[in-house]
Amino acid sequence: MKSLSRHGVRVLAAAWLAVPAALAVAGPAHAAETNPHCASSVQIGATAYVTVGGQTAASVKQYKGCGKNYAYTYVWQQYRASHGSYQVCTSIVTGSTLRDLQCSSGPDVWSSGANTLTVCTRALGGISDVAQKETEVRC
């Protein structure tokens, strides 16, 4: 499937701006790969990597479990160390529709779960309006 265009990045960034600041909670300093919404979820498909200026900046993963799909995006320490502030967003994508978009100003963010197990999905992760990446499609 075709990746979302620059328009997708703008949509992701605009959606984050609509999230109240109270919901943008910083996460732990390391990749928290235990899904807070479904501890028994498992990764499906390969990890995708967001690059900025030729440097790996974040990892994007898709999980399934508890009857839902989840997206997870983790911003790497090397990017965090060289960028003062940023927003990280993640979403499950069906076709060209973002589902369960979640954003944070911390190092990582989990989506809260999309009821999309019966359709083809991919996870999308992005850093501010700088860069994004999608995982492969899983059906």
Backbone as a ProteinNet text record, in pm:
[ID]
protein_1_A
[PRIMARY]
MKSLSRHGVRVLAAAWLAVPAALAVAGPAHAAETNPHCASSVQIGATAYVTVGGQTAASVKQYKGCGKNYAYTYVWQQYRASHGSYQVCTSIVTGSTLRDLQCSSGPDVWSSGANTLTVCTRALGGISDVAQKETEVRC
[TERTIARY]
83.1	0	87.2	36.2	107.9	117.4	232.7	251.2	174.9	139.9	75.6	173.5	124	206.3	238	299.6	325.1	195.2	84.4	-47.2	-72.3	-31.9	-48	28.9	149	229.9	157.9	104.1	34	-89.8	-160	-277.6	-236.2	-126.9	-75.7	-40.8	31.4	71.9	-49.9	-144.5	-264.8	-345.9	-352.9	-427.1	-362.4	-229.6	-162.6	-194.6	-199	-228.1	-367	-455.3	-590.6	-598.8	-492.7	-490	-462.3	-545.1	-520.1	-385	-318.7	-187	-189.5	-300.8	-310.2	-296	-326	-315.4	-176.8	-93	42	134.7	138.7	214.8	345.5	454.3	584.4	591.1	651.9	668.6	802.8	840.1	967.8	1083.4	1204.4	1324.1	1370	1305.1	1342.5	1217.6	1238.5	1124.7	1039.5	914.8	822.4	741.9	798.4	733.5	627.5	587.1	472.2	353.7	259.4	143.4	61.1	41.9	-34.5	-183.7	-230.8	-372.6	-401.9	-295.4	-313.4	-177.4	-146.7	-15.1	14	-89.4	-67.4	-55.1	-50.3	-39.6	97.9	102.4	226.4	249.5	377.3	410	375	318.6	291.1	365.7	432.7	508.8	641.6	715.5	848.8	841.8	943.1	958.1	995.5	936.9	972	1054.6	1139.3	1227.5	1210.8	1186.7	1177.2	1318.9	1354.5	1486.6	1472.2	1564.9	1570.8	1715.4	1737.9	1873.6	1966.1	1913.4	1993.4	2018.9	1966.8	1986.8	1855.9	1863.4	1743.8	1696.2	1568.9	1513.5	1407.3	1338	1229.9	1199.5	1136.5	1089.5	937.3	876.3	730.9	695.1	602.4	562	411.1	360.1	217.9	202	103.3	74.7	-70.4	-100.4	-239.4	-255	-376	-407.3	-533.3	-597.1	-718.8	-824.8	-826.2	-927	-905.3	-783.3	-757.6	-618.3	-596.6	-464	-414	-282.9	-219	-98.8	-72.4	48	137.3	267.5	364.3	479.9	515.7	628.8	721.2	849.3	952.8	1058.2	1083.8	1185.5	1319.8	1417.8	1549.1	1620.7	1703.1	1777.7	1862.3	1926.6	2013.5	1934	1809.5	1726	1682.6	1639.1	1594.6	1705.9	1830	1944.1	1976.6	1943.7	1980.5	1861.8	1744.7	1625.7	1553.8	1546	1487.4	1343.4	1258.1	1117.9	1065.3	971.6	911.1	782.2	700	581.9	594.1	559.1	557.6	412.5	370.4	233.2	235.2	131.2	118.7	-28.6	-51.8	-189.2	-193.5	-305.2	-335.1	-395.1	-359.3	-409.2	-482	-602.1	-675.5	-700.3	-651.8	-661.6	-585.3	-654.8	-591	-649	-714.1	-779.6	-697.3	-669.5	-602.4	-706.5	-672.7	-762.2	-683.5	-745.8	-684.7	-555.6	-554.8	-437.5	-408.6	-283.6	-240.5	-107.3	-87.4	35.6	88	218.4	283.5	404.9	447.6	573.1	686.4	657.4	757.2	831.2	910.7	991.6	914.7	794.8	718.8	569.7	492.8	347.4	285.2	183.4	101.6	-33.4	-91.3	-232.1	-312.6	-439.6	-519.7	-594.9	-583.7	-643.8	-755.2	-743.6	-845.4	-911.4	-1041.6	-1116.5	-1104.5	-985.9	-957.5	-898.6	-916.8	-857.8	-915	-1030.6	-1093.5	-1057	-971.6	-930.7	-778.1	-726.1	-581.9	-541	-433.1	-388.3	-237.3	-190.7	-49.3	-39.4	76.3	99.1	173.9	143.4	208.9	266.3	389.9	451.6	517.5	514.1	574.8	629.7	729.3	789.2	754.3	678.7	631.6	584.8	621.4	588.1	715.1	816.6	947.3	952	907.5	920	818.7	786.5	694.7	736.5	683.6	708.4	593.2	562.7	458.7	518.9	457	494.7	431.4	467.7	406.4	259.9	183.6	41.3	27.8	-61.3	-91.9	-241.4	-277.2	-419.5	-457
-118.3	0	124.2	230.7	356.2	420.4	477.3	546.8	678.5	727.1	857.2	963.3	1064.3	1171.4	1275	1383.8	1496.7	1541.5	1527	1560.7	1479	1352.2	1266.7	1318.9	1370.5	1428.5	1549.8	1634.9	1754.1	1715.3	1611.5	1564.2	1515.5	1438.9	1388.1	1504.1	1602.6	1717.9	1798.5	1821.4	1897.2	1824.6	1692.6	1614.5	1626.8	1629.9	1641.8	1775	1880.5	2012.2	2017.7	1929.1	1925.8	1849.1	1777.1	1700.5	1795.4	1797.5	1885.1	1854.1	1957.9	1941.8	1844.1	1836.1	1744.3	1599.2	1568.1	1430.6	1396.5	1495.1	1472.3	1446.5	1322.5	1283.3	1219.4	1261.4	1204.4	1059.6	975.9	834.8	810.1	685.6	652	684.4	680.8	715.6	601.8	489.4	374.3	321.7	237.1	182.4	96.4	137.3	65.1	-30.6	-144.9	-233.7	-323.3	-296.3	-364.6	-273.2	-319.5	-239.9	-211.2	-84.1	-51.7	-81.1	-105.1	-132.5	-281.4	-361	-504.9	-573.1	-618.1	-677.3	-801.6	-867.8	-989.9	-964.3	-838.1	-809	-851	-884	-928	-846.1	-822.5	-747.7	-828.1	-759.7	-823.2	-744.8	-815.6	-749.8	-696.9	-639.7	-587.5	-445.3	-409.4	-273.4	-181.2	-62.6	40.4	147	215.3	314.4	450.6	551.3	689.8	744.1	804.9	865.8	1016.4	1089.3	1234.6	1269.7	1330.5	1367.1	1247.4	1134	1013.2	938.2	988.4	925.7	862.7	742.3	678.5	759.3	798.4	883.4	813.2	715	649.3	512.5	428.6	296.1	296.4	229.5	219.4	71.3	29	-111.4	-123.2	-236.1	-267.2	-393.7	-391.4	-504.4	-545	-669.8	-714	-787.2	-779.6	-847.9	-789.7	-865	-820.6	-773.5	-833.3	-801.6	-672.4	-613.9	-485.1	-481.8	-380.1	-347.3	-224.4	-219.9	-108.2	-61	68.4	125.3	173.2	162.4	205.4	275.3	393	466.2	508.8	481.4	513.2	602.6	718.7	810.7	774.5	750.3	706.9	816.6	773.5	864.2	963.4	918.5	1007.8	1125	1102.4	1211.1	1301.7	1240.8	1320.1	1408.4	1357.6	1432.8	1555.7	1549.8	1661.4	1749.6	1722.8	1802.5	1836.8	1964.9	2009.5	1966.9	1999.2	1961.6	1904.1	1814.9	1747.4	1683.2	1640	1562.4	1431.9	1324.1	1194	1147.3	1104.5	1057.5	918	842.1	708.4	679.5	595.1	563.7	432.2	365.1	254.5	317.6	264.9	318.2	207.1	238	148.7	228.7	177.8	254.5	384	497.3	626.2	693.9	615.4	668.4	640.7	747	731.5	688	586.5	538.4	534.2	579.7	570.1	651.6	772.2	858.8	903.3	886.4	929	1003.5	1106.9	1185.8	1212.3	1241	1266.3	1354.8	1421.9	1496.5	1415.4	1292.9	1204.5	1123.4	1027.1	949	840.5	808.3	704.6	726.1	655.8	666.1	538.4	490.9	376.2	428	368.3	395.9	318.8	355.5	289.1	167.5	140	19.6	50.2	-5.6	13.3	-120.8	-121.5	-243.3	-271.4	-314.1	-328.1	-464.5	-564.9	-696.4	-762.2	-719.7	-782.5	-714.8	-611	-540.5	-530.2	-494.5	-476	-343.3	-348.3	-230.4	-215.3	-98.1	-72.2	31.3	38.7	139.2	255.9	375.4	496.7	566.4	611.6	689.3	810.6	920.7	1042.9	1128.7	1208.5	1303.8	1443.1	1517.5	1651.3	1649.9	1750	1748.2	1726	1664.2	1643.5	1516.7	1404.8	1277.5	1177.3	1079.4	972.1	844	733	604	512	420.2	321	182.5	94	-46.3	-108.2	-232.7	-303.5	-332.3	-355	-386.2	-528.1	-543.8	-675.5	-698.7	-816.2	-849.6	-970.2
0	0	0	-52.3	-61	76.7	108.4	234.1	232.5	350.3	357.9	309.3	246.4	191.6	297.7	254.3	343.4	408.9	333.6	389.1	515.4	512.9	630.2	749.3	724.3	832	889.4	800.5	848.1	928.3	883.3	956.7	1094.1	1099.4	1225.8	1318.8	1266.7	1346.6	1391.1	1300.6	1334.8	1440.9	1428.9	1527.4	1664.6	1666.9	1795.1	1858.9	1779.4	1834.3	1896.2	1851.9	1905.8	2037.7	2073.4	2197.1	2312.8	2413.1	2527.6	2591.4	2637.4	2698.2	2814.8	2883.3	2996.9	2955.1	2828.6	2783.1	2733.3	2712.1	2661.1	2779.1	2822.3	2939.2	2895.6	2955.1	2920.9	2967.3	2884.6	2917.2	2981.4	2998.6	3059.5	2966.6	3018.2	2941.2	2851.3	2855.4	2772	2701.5	2603.5	2530.4	2623.3	2641.6	2728.6	2642.6	2614.6	2520.8	2582.5	2702.9	2759.8	2738.8	2659.8	2625.6	2751.1	2786.5	2907.2	2893.6	2771.8	2748.4	2733.4	2706.4	2686.3	2701.2	2819.7	2847.4	2764.1	2714	2636.3	2485.7	2445.2	2301.8	2250.4	2120.2	2055.8	1929	1900.3	1780.1	1655.5	1556.1	1427.5	1320.2	1233.4	1128.1	1179	1086.5	1117.1	1172	1246.6	1296.9	1181.1	1177.8	1079.9	1153.1	1079.6	1140.8	1076.4	1160	1115.2	1108.1	996.5	985.7	965.2	1023.6	1010.1	978.5	864.4	825.1	814.8	772.7	758.7	888.6	999.3	1129.9	1177.3	1233.4	1287.5	1407.6	1403.9	1508.5	1593	1535	1609	1549.4	1630	1588.5	1591.9	1494.1	1486.4	1478.9	1564.2	1568.3	1574.6	1525.9	1536.4	1620.5	1707.1	1795.5	1779.4	1819.3	1829	1961.2	2013.9	2138.9	2199.9	2286	2354.9	2255.8	2135.6	2036.1	1959.4	1968.3	1902.7	1839.9	1756.2	1703.2	1777.3	1799.4	1869.3	1788.7	1794.2	1735.1	1849.4	1830.4	1931.3	1860.3	1906.9	1851.1	1965.2	1947.5	2045.4	1980.5	2039.6	1988.6	2052.1	1966.7	2013.8	2091.9	2186.8	2273.4	2193.1	2085.9	2008.8	1948.9	1911	1860.5	1975.5	2084.7	2200.4	2252.3	2251.6	2304.2	2219.9	2092.6	2004.4	1965.1	2019.4	1988.8	2118.6	2146.9	2272.6	2293.7	2200.9	2217.7	2086.7	2099.6	1985.2	2033.9	1940.7	1972.8	1894.8	1958.8	1892.3	1887.1	1768.3	1750.5	1690.4	1718.1	1662.5	1635.7	1536.7	1498.8	1422.5	1431.3	1340.6	1216	1099.2	972.5	897.3	850	760.5	633.6	520.2	396.6	413.7	409.9	434.5	558	643.6	763	888.2	964.2	1093.5	1195.4	1273.3	1378.8	1508.8	1613.2	1745.7	1754.3	1700.7	1705.3	1847.9	1889.3	2022.1	2007.2	2088.1	2082.4	2222.9	2230.2	2357.6	2335	2438.2	2431.9	2494.6	2534.2	2594.4	2490	2534.3	2441.1	2366.8	2412.2	2343.2	2362.2	2278.2	2288.2	2232.6	2302.4	2260	2216.6	2114.6	2086.4	2190.5	2206.1	2309.4	2257.7	2127.7	2070.7	1972.8	1853.7	1750.8	1720.7	1706.1	1674	1523.6	1481.1	1338.1	1302.6	1385.6	1358	1232.4	1186.9	1070.5	938.3	943	821	816.8	701.1	685.8	751	827	900.9	891.9	929.9	949.5	1060.5	1122.9	1226.5	1163.4	1208.5	1163.1	1284.6	1273.2	1379.3	1319.4	1392.4	1342.4	1453.7	1417.4	1510.8	1461.5	1544.4	1508.4	1363.9	1287.8	1145.3	1063.6	1127.1	1065.8	981.1	1035.5	964.8	1017.8	934.6	972.4	901.8	950.2	886.2	920.6	828.5	851	851.3	926.1	920.8	797.5	770.7	658.7	689.4	586.2	601.4	656	752.7	810.4	797	745.6	727.3	813.1
[MASK]
+++++++++++++++++++++++++++++++++++++++++++++++++++++++++++++++++++++++++++++++++++++++++++++++++++++++++++++++++++++++++++++++++++++++++++

